[in-house]
Amino acid sequence: MDATGICNSGRIPADRRIELPMIDLYTWPTPNGRKISIALEEFGLDYEAHAVNIGDDEQFKPEFLALSPNNKIPAIVDRETGRSLMESGAILLYLAEKCDRFWGEDRWETIEWLMLQMGGIGPMLGQAHHFLRFNAGAAPYAEARYAQEAARLYGVLERRLSSREYLSGSYSIADMATWPWISRYEWQRIDWLEYPSLRAWYLRIAQRDAVQRGYDVPQFVNPIPLPED
């Protein structure tokens, strides 16, 4: 935010931001976690990241469950208002309302594409990761089912983006929610040749400074994956 309470553009380096009450972000470098670290960078909000290592079951600790009863990252605490929130979609809506930015060209279109990510793209691609990457060969039916569903959802996004640069016309919280899941395309057996508009959208967002900063929160894991030419 600036001194008037308006959130920054997200392009301001951390060491130049005006010091105001911070948001505490409890997260881990997963698609759902990266949604919020990217959003905080885009909104230009000052925040402090707290790693919740889900590989070590830290999401089940009582102090985290007090913030996120569903034992899922991410969660935030807004020190300015005292409000805590779980569920990445709710957090994105809260940040967009707080800053009155990144609503796209049509607020309800943005919300509907955010809901598609929450109800479809995230859960289904998550199942694709489980069966195609982590349990390959264990359940051929499930592998085929979720590979087909991943391809179907990519097709939905491809058709949407064939006539616009972003899901709701201009860059919005719907893009911030969806992009981190597509960044794991290597786990989803996707042929990018079939999705040229989605590929262009993915690369366009990957070039954003705030996305590059937020991708490595709370720690660096790997460079942002980039499709081959």
Buried (B, 14 or more C-beta within 10 A) or exposed (E): BEEEEEBBEBEBEEEEBEEEEBBBBBBBBBBBBBBBBBBBBBBBBBBEBBBBEBEEEBBEEEEBBEBBEEBBBBBBBBBBEEEBBBBBBEBBBBBBEBBEBBBBEEEEBBBEBBEBBBEBBBEBBBBBBBBBEEEEEEEEEBBEBBBEBBBEBBEBBBEBBEEBBBBBBBBBBBBBBBBBBBBBBEBBBBEBEEBEBBBEBBEBBBEBEBBBBBBBBBEEEEEBEEBEE
